[in-house]
Amino acid sequence: MPSSRNLTRQKLIQAAIELFASQGVGETTTKQIAELAQVNEVTLFRQFGNKHGLLLAVIEDASVFAQLGQSLATELPPASSLAEMLRAYANTCLQALEQTPAVIRSLVGESGQYSTENRQGLGRSFDRANRRVAKYLKTNIGESQSDLQLPIEQLTSLLHTLLFGYATIELTSEFHGLWRDRADFLDRVVALFVAGAIAGSPQQLAAINLPTPVIQLDLPEPVVEQMLQQAKKHSLQTYALVYVLFGTGLSASEIILLTRSNHSSSSDRQLLQITHGSARQVPVNQWIMGKRYGSYLKNPLTQWLRSRKDAHPALFINPNGTGLTEADLRQLWQQSSSEIITPKGAPTIAQAQATWCVEMLMRGLTIEAMQVLTGWETTQLEPYVRRAQELTVLAQAFNVDRHP
């Protein structure tokens, strides 16, 4: 059982994290931290000396940093190649950073105001994470290390530099258009590292097991309708979320970044403004797989927004009243798809995007129009164009049989 001293320390650290995230390090006072932790301010001074001593403890103890690189052997799925290992870790790292975006903005964004000791603590946290990941890669790559042009430690540090740079750009800016979404960024990073890090002939490089994009299968009409009905029974937000997934073709990483200000609705249209990744406007369709879900002014999304009593800017929120994370979104999706099984298993979020894409193409949108709506390259859309053509031909063939 933890001692009362340790409990008090953790209460103060947690209170500091909450306040640093909500109002920044500079605007947070020791009195506010002590009040939130429900301890005497003198206790804070005894434990940490001052606010910067507490900040150092936050940097070194906060789970957002402790997660990076810890227990990789058990947390990451088995990987058969360097490419798979890099992608699995990079995705885990970015998910950890996205869990507490306000803390990252505050800790990193205000670091120039910190003492030398605090900046050294921040550096040590990054270094520990880097060494853990290097150890993991070194253990799992084994003899393949001889093929690397760079030592594992340098390769890992370069990877972390790119990942933290990505997080900084995503969490602090909009309309940059540098990549479509996180999956697109990870594809580029892995390809760059594997091709640049491994020495060998062009034939050897061509044989590297690089991750290839997985073409998601669209879902049939009965499954989509069943999911929307199941979501409606669960909650207003779940219904709105599933409606947006099937009505816009947005990815999970795009949806969690949406704010209320990104949504607009009038009598003749409903739009979502995408401000991260591939910046664009996307219509929210009221017709999904042949069934109408309200009107532009009254639909699952507008009803959810009107029902809210909170002031949080995020379009979707979790039970704690903060912005929805990808983990939260996937949990709501699973609640909407429980007991629904397709020939390929349980429906996935990516299949909602594929279903929307195929439906739009079947309705007559050109591949050029879809590039504008999705931000995708032609090569990414081509499989869905073929799928739409296949379904259209099948429908025509069935129609011929009905009317000989």
C-alpha positions in Angstrom: 0.0 0.0 0.0 1.5 3.4 -0.9 2.4 5.7 2.0 0.5 8.9 2.7 3.5 10.9 1.5 3.4 9.1 -1.9 -0.3 9.6 -2.1 0.1 13.3 -1.5 2.9 13.5 -4.0 0.7 11.9 -6.7 -2.3 14.1 -5.9 -0.1 17.2 -6.4 1.4 15.9 -9.6 -2.1 15.0 -11.0 -3.5 18.4 -10.0 -0.5 20.1 -11.6 -1.0 18.1 -14.9 -4.7 19.1 -15.0 -4.0 22.8 -14.4 -1.0 22.9 -16.7 -3.1 21.4 -19.4 -6.1 23.8 -18.9 -4.3 27.1 -18.4 -0.6 26.6 -19.0 2.4 26.4 -16.7 3.0 30.1 -16.5 -0.6 31.0 -15.5 -0.8 28.2 -12.8 0.1 29.1 -9.2 1.1 26.8 -6.4 -1.9 27.9 -4.5 -4.2 26.7 -7.3 -2.4 23.3 -7.4 -2.6 22.8 -3.7 -6.3 23.7 -3.6 -7.1 21.3 -6.4 -5.1 18.5 -4.7 -6.8 19.4 -1.4 -3.6 19.8 0.5 -1.9 22.7 2.3 0.3 24.8 0.0 3.1 24.4 2.6 3.0 20.6 1.9 3.7 21.4 -1.8 6.8 23.4 -0.9 8.0 20.6 1.4 7.6 18.0 -1.3 8.9 19.9 -4.3 10.5 23.2 -3.1 8.6 25.4 -5.6 6.5 25.2 -8.8 9.5 24.4 -11.0 10.4 21.5 -8.7 6.8 20.2 -9.1 7.1 20.8 -12.9 10.3 18.7 -12.9 8.3 15.9 -11.2 5.5 16.2 -13.7 8.0 15.9 -16.6 9.7 12.9 -15.1 6.6 11.1 -13.6 3.7 12.0 -16.0 2.3 9.0 -17.8 2.5 10.8 -21.1 6.3 10.4 -21.1 6.4 7.2 -19.1 4.4 5.5 -21.8 6.9 6.2 -24.5 9.1 3.2 -25.0 7.9 1.2 -21.9 7.0 -2.4 -22.1 7.3 -2.5 -25.9 7.8 -6.2 -26.0 4.3 -6.8 -24.5 2.4 -3.7 -25.8 3.4 -4.0 -29.5 2.2 -6.8 -31.7 4.9 -9.2 -33.0 6.6 -7.8 -36.1 8.3 -9.7 -38.9 10.3 -6.8 -40.3 11.9 -3.5 -39.4 9.1 -1.7 -41.3 6.4 -3.3 -39.2 8.3 -2.6 -35.9 8.8 1.1 -36.8 5.2 1.6 -37.8 3.8 -0.2 -34.7 6.0 1.9 -32.4 5.4 5.1 -34.2 1.6 4.6 -34.1 1.8 3.8 -30.3 3.9 6.9 -29.7 1.6 9.2 -31.5 -1.5 7.8 -29.7 0.2 8.4 -26.4 1.0 12.0 -27.3 -2.6 12.6 -28.6 -4.1 11.4 -25.3 -3.0 14.6 -23.5 -2.5 17.2 -26.3 -3.0 20.2 -23.9 -0.2 18.8 -21.6 2.2 18.5 -24.6 1.4 22.0 -25.7 2.0 23.4 -22.3 5.1 21.4 -21.4 6.9 21.8 -24.7 5.4 25.2 -25.8 6.5 27.0 -22.6 9.8 25.2 -22.1 11.7 28.4 -23.0 10.5 29.8 -19.7 11.7 26.9 -17.6 14.8 26.7 -15.5 17.9 24.8 -16.7 17.0 21.9 -14.4 13.5 21.6 -15.9 14.8 21.6 -19.4 17.4 19.0 -18.5 14.5 16.9 -17.0 12.5 17.2 -20.2 15.6 16.1 -22.2 16.2 13.2 -19.9 12.6 12.0 -20.4 13.1 12.1 -24.2 16.4 10.3 -23.8 15.0 7.5 -21.6 12.2 6.9 -24.2 14.8 6.8 -27.0 17.0 4.3 -25.2 14.1 2.0 -24.4 13.0 2.0 -28.0 16.5 1.5 -29.3 16.9 -1.5 -27.0 13.6 -3.0 -28.2 14.6 -2.6 -31.9 18.0 -3.9 -31.3 16.7 -7.0 -29.6 14.1 -7.7 -32.3 16.2 -6.9 -35.4 19.0 -9.2 -34.2 21.5 -10.0 -37.0 19.8 -7.6 -39.4 21.6 -4.8 -37.7 24.6 -5.4 -39.9 22.5 -4.2 -42.8 21.8 -0.8 -41.3 23.6 2.3 -42.5 23.0 4.0 -39.1 23.4 2.7 -35.5 20.1 1.8 -34.0 20.4 4.6 -31.4 20.7 7.2 -34.2 17.9 5.7 -36.2 15.6 5.8 -33.2 16.5 9.4 -32.3 15.8 10.5 -35.9 12.4 8.7 -35.7 11.5 10.4 -32.4 12.5 13.8 -33.9 10.0 13.3 -36.7 7.3 12.0 -34.4 7.5 14.9 -32.0 7.7 17.3 -34.9 4.5 15.7 -36.3 2.8 16.0 -32.9 3.8 19.6 -32.5 2.5 20.6 -36.0 -0.8 18.7 -35.6 -1.4 20.1 -32.1 -0.5 23.7 -32.8 -1.4 24.5 -36.4 -4.1 24.2 -39.0 -4.4 24.1 -42.8 -0.8 22.9 -43.2 -1.6 20.3 -45.9 1.7 18.4 -45.3 0.0 15.0 -45.1 -3.5 13.7 -45.5 -3.8 12.1 -42.0 -1.7 10.1 -39.5 -1.8 6.9 -41.6 -0.4 8.9 -44.6 2.3 10.4 -42.4 3.3 7.0 -41.0 3.4 5.4 -44.5 5.9 8.1 -45.6 8.0 7.9 -42.5 8.4 4.1 -42.6 9.2 4.1 -46.3 11.8 6.8 -45.8 13.5 5.1 -42.9 13.6 1.6 -44.3 14.8 2.7 -47.7 17.3 5.2 -46.2 18.5 3.1 -43.2 19.2 -0.2 -44.9 22.3 -0.6 -47.0 22.1 -2.9 -50.1 21.5 -3.2 -53.8 18.3 -2.0 -55.4 17.2 -5.6 -55.6 17.6 -6.0 -51.8 15.7 -2.8 -51.1 12.9 -3.9 -53.4 12.6 -7.1 -51.4 12.1 -5.2 -48.1 8.7 -5.9 -46.5 7.3 -2.4 -46.6 3.7 -2.0 -45.4 1.2 -1.8 -48.2 -2.0 0.1 -48.0 -4.9 -2.2 -47.0 -8.0 -1.7 -49.3 -11.0 -1.7 -47.0 -14.1 -3.6 -48.0 -17.4 -1.6 -48.1 -20.3 -2.7 -45.9 -23.6 -3.9 -47.3 -26.8 -1.8 -46.8 -28.4 -4.0 -44.1 -25.2 -3.8 -41.9 -25.0 0.0 -42.2 -28.7 0.4 -41.3 -28.4 -2.0 -38.4 -25.3 -0.1 -37.0 -27.1 3.2 -37.2 -30.1 1.8 -35.4 -27.9 0.2 -32.7 -26.1 3.5 -32.3 -29.4 5.4 -31.9 -30.4 3.1 -29.1 -27.0 3.7 -27.3 -26.9 7.5 -27.1 -27.4 10.7 -29.0 -23.6 11.1 -29.4 -23.0 7.6 -30.6 -25.8 8.0 -33.2 -24.3 11.3 -34.4 -20.8 9.8 -34.5 -21.8 6.8 -36.6 -23.9 9.1 -38.8 -20.9 11.3 -39.5 -18.7 8.3 -40.2 -21.0 6.9 -42.9 -22.2 10.3 -44.1 -18.8 12.0 -44.6 -16.1 9.4 -45.2 -13.8 11.0 -42.6 -11.2 8.9 -40.9 -11.1 8.4 -37.1 -8.1 10.7 -36.8 -9.9 13.5 -38.6 -13.1 13.2 -36.6 -11.5 13.5 -33.2 -9.9 16.8 -34.2 -13.2 18.4 -35.2 -14.6 21.3 -33.2 -18.1 22.8 -33.1 -16.9 25.7 -35.1 -16.0 23.2 -37.9 -19.7 22.4 -38.3 -22.2 24.5 -40.3 -25.8 23.7 -41.2 -28.4 25.5 -43.3 -31.6 24.6 -45.0 -29.8 23.4 -48.1 -26.5 21.9 -46.9 -24.5 20.6 -43.9 -20.7 20.9 -43.9 -17.7 19.9 -41.9 -14.5 22.0 -42.3 -11.4 19.8 -42.0 -8.5 21.9 -40.8 -5.8 19.3 -40.1 -4.0 17.2 -42.7 -5.7 17.7 -46.1 -7.7 20.9 -45.4 -11.1 20.8 -47.2 -14.8 21.0 -46.8 -16.9 17.8 -46.7 -20.7 17.6 -47.0 -22.6 15.6 -44.4 -25.0 13.6 -46.4 -28.6 13.2 -45.2 -29.0 10.1 -47.4 -27.0 7.0 -46.5 -27.3 3.8 -48.4 -30.7 4.7 -49.8 -32.2 5.8 -46.4 -32.7 9.4 -45.3 -31.6 10.4 -41.8 -33.4 13.7 -41.1 -32.8 16.9 -42.9 -29.9 19.3 -43.1 -31.2 21.2 -40.1 -32.5 18.3 -38.1 -30.4 15.1 -38.1 -28.4 13.0 -35.6 -25.5 15.5 -35.6 -27.5 18.7 -35.1 -29.7 16.9 -32.4 -26.5 15.9 -30.6 -25.1 19.4 -30.7 -28.4 21.0 -29.5 -28.5 18.5 -26.5 -25.2 19.5 -25.1 -24.9 21.6 -22.0 -21.1 21.8 -21.8 -18.9 24.5 -23.2 -16.1 22.2 -24.6 -15.2 23.2 -28.2 -14.7 19.5 -29.4 -17.5 18.2 -31.7 -17.5 14.9 -29.8 -16.6 14.5 -26.1 -15.9 11.6 -23.7 -17.6 11.0 -20.3 -14.9 13.2 -18.6 -16.0 16.2 -20.7 -12.9 16.4 -22.8 -12.4 15.8 -26.5 -13.0 12.3 -27.8 -9.8 10.3 -28.4 -9.4 7.6 -31.0 -9.6 5.0 -28.3 -13.0 6.5 -27.1 -14.2 6.6 -30.7 -13.3 3.0 -31.3 -15.2 2.0 -28.1 -18.3 3.8 -29.3 -18.0 2.1 -32.7 -17.7 -1.3 -31.0 -20.9 -0.6 -29.0 -22.6 0.2 -32.3 -21.3 -2.9 -34.1 -21.6 -5.5 -31.3 -23.0 -8.8 -32.4 -22.8 -7.6 -36.1 -20.6 -10.0 -38.1 -19.8 -9.8 -41.8 -18.1 -12.5 -43.9 -14.8 -10.7 -43.1 -15.5 -10.4 -39.3 -16.7 -7.5 -37.2 -17.1 -4.1 -39.1 -14.2 -1.7 -38.7 -14.2 2.1 -38.7 -12.1 2.2 -41.9 -15.0 0.3 -43.6 -17.3 3.2 -43.0 -15.0 5.4 -45.0 -14.8 2.8 -47.7 -18.6 2.4 -47.8 -19.1 6.2 -48.1 -16.4 6.3 -50.9 -18.0 3.6 -52.9 -21.5 5.0 -52.5 -20.4 8.5 -53.7 -18.8 7.0 -56.8 -21.9 5.0 -57.5 -24.0 8.2 -57.2 -22.0 9.6 -60.1 -19.1 11.6 -58.5 -16.0 11.5 -60.6 -12.6 10.4 -59.4 -11.5 14.1 -59.7 -14.4 15.2 -57.4 -13.5 12.4 -54.9 -9.9 13.7 -54.8 -11.2 17.1 -53.7 -13.5 15.5 -51.0 -11.1 13.0 -49.6 -7.7 14.6 -50.2 -6.6 11.2 -51.6 -4.3 10.5 -54.6 -5.8 8.8 -57.7 -4.0 5.5 -56.8 -5.8 5.4 -53.4 -9.2 5.9 -55.1 -8.8 3.5 -58.0 -9.7 0.3 -56.0 -13.0 2.0 -54.9 -13.7 3.1 -58.4 -13.5 -0.5 -59.5 -15.6 -1.6 -56.6 -18.3 1.0 -57.5 -18.2 -0.2 -61.2 -18.6 -3.8 -60.0 -21.6 -3.0 -57.9 -23.2 -0.9 -60.7 -22.8 -3.7 -63.2 -24.3 -6.3 -60.8 -27.3 -4.0 -60.2 -27.8 -3.6 -63.9 -27.5 -7.4 -64.4 -30.1 -8.0 -61.7 -32.4 -5.5 -63.2 -32.2 -7.3 -66.6 -33.2 -10.5 -64.9 -36.3 -8.8 -63.3 -37.4 -7.3 -66.6 -36.6 -9.8 -69.4 
